[in-house]
Amino acid sequence: MGIAESAFVALGFFGAHILTLSVLLVTSLVYMIQNPSIFGANMETPFPDVSVWGQAVTGNVFTALFFGYGTSMLGMTGFEASAQFVEEQAPGVFPKTLRNMWALSSLFNVAFAVLALGVLPMDGPEGIIAKKEVERCSRRT
């Protein structure tokens, strides 16, 4: 399998991934528009304090978006794979590839960080804060 076949498969995965993200983005936006009370309630909910280098930082919308964006970048893949094709690319193509990947991932990450505030309630019995503790299931053998 050569670089052309590999690129075709990668393009297929990329297309499916962008389509899935776009559908999720649109449905989240529609839900947020139909239920504006969730976003309003989340803006009035006090944000938890954040520990940064051992210091407590007062939680606010900025810290939520900043740390949410940083965490979401951990889930992004493809940046490391792009470097593997540097030898196959013409001079000057890799910086453009990296710029385009950064722009798309930043667009989706910021959009989903804001949309999460309009879709997922933070306070109340069904909110994120009330359900922050994850139950661990033990495997019986």
C-alpha positions in Angstrom: 0.0 0.0 0.0 1.5 3.3 -1.1 1.1 6.9 0.1 -1.8 7.5 -2.3 -3.9 4.6 -0.9 -3.0 5.7 2.6 -4.0 9.3 1.9 -7.3 8.1 0.4 -8.2 6.1 3.6 -7.1 9.0 5.8 -9.3 11.4 3.7 -12.2 9.0 4.2 -11.7 8.9 8.0 -11.3 12.7 8.0 -14.6 13.2 6.1 -16.5 10.9 8.4 -15.0 12.7 11.4 -15.9 16.2 10.1 -19.4 15.0 9.2 -20.0 13.6 12.7 -18.6 16.7 14.4 -20.7 18.9 12.2 -23.9 17.0 12.9 -23.2 17.1 16.6 -22.5 20.9 16.4 -25.7 21.6 14.5 -27.9 19.5 16.8 -26.3 21.0 19.9 -26.9 24.5 18.5 -30.5 23.7 17.7 -31.0 22.3 21.2 -29.4 25.3 22.7 -31.6 27.7 20.8 -34.7 25.7 21.8 -33.7 25.5 25.4 -32.1 28.9 26.3 -32.8 28.5 30.0 -29.9 26.0 30.4 -27.3 28.5 29.1 -28.8 31.2 31.3 -28.8 29.0 34.4 -25.2 27.9 33.7 -24.1 31.5 33.4 -25.5 32.2 36.9 -24.1 29.0 38.4 -20.9 29.7 40.3 -18.0 28.0 38.7 -15.7 25.8 40.9 -12.3 27.0 41.8 -9.4 25.6 39.8 -6.0 24.5 41.1 -3.1 25.9 39.0 0.4 25.0 40.1 -0.9 24.5 43.7 -2.7 27.8 43.8 -6.5 28.1 43.9 -7.8 30.3 41.0 -11.3 31.6 41.2 -13.5 29.8 38.7 -15.3 31.8 36.0 -16.3 31.5 32.4 -12.8 32.2 31.2 -11.2 29.4 33.4 -14.0 27.0 32.3 -13.4 27.7 28.6 -9.6 27.8 29.0 -9.3 24.5 30.8 -12.0 22.9 28.7 -10.2 23.9 25.5 -6.9 22.6 26.9 -8.6 19.3 27.9 -10.3 18.9 24.6 -6.9 19.3 22.8 -5.9 16.0 24.5 -8.5 14.3 22.4 -7.4 15.7 19.1 -5.5 13.3 16.9 -3.8 13.7 13.6 -1.2 16.3 14.4 1.4 13.7 15.2 0.5 11.7 12.1 0.9 14.7 9.8 4.6 14.9 10.6 5.1 11.3 9.2 4.3 12.6 5.7 6.8 15.5 5.7 9.2 13.6 3.5 6.4 13.0 0.9 5.2 16.6 0.9 6.6 19.4 -1.3 8.5 22.2 0.4 6.3 24.7 2.2 3.2 22.3 2.3 3.6 21.1 5.9 3.2 24.6 7.5 0.0 25.0 5.5 -1.2 21.6 6.6 -0.5 22.3 10.2 -2.2 25.7 10.0 -5.4 24.1 8.5 -5.5 21.4 11.1 -5.0 23.9 13.9 -7.7 26.2 12.5 -10.3 23.4 12.2 -9.6 21.9 15.6 -9.7 25.3 17.3 -13.0 26.1 15.6 -14.6 22.8 16.7 -13.1 22.9 20.2 -14.2 26.5 21.0 -17.7 25.8 19.5 -18.2 22.7 21.6 -16.9 24.3 24.8 -19.5 27.1 24.4 -22.3 24.7 23.2 -21.6 22.4 26.2 -22.6 25.4 28.4 -25.9 25.6 26.6 -26.7 21.8 26.4 -25.4 20.3 29.7 -26.9 21.7 32.9 -24.3 22.4 35.6 -26.5 22.7 38.7 -29.5 20.7 40.0 -30.0 17.0 40.6 -29.2 16.1 37.0 -26.4 18.6 36.6 -22.7 18.0 36.0 -21.7 19.2 39.5 -24.1 16.8 41.2 -22.8 13.9 39.1 -19.1 14.7 39.2 -18.3 11.6 41.1 -17.9 8.6 38.8 -18.9 5.2 40.2 -16.3 2.6 39.6 -17.5 -0.9 38.7 -15.4 -3.8 40.0 -14.9 -6.7 37.7 -15.6 -10.0 39.2 -13.5 -12.9 37.9 
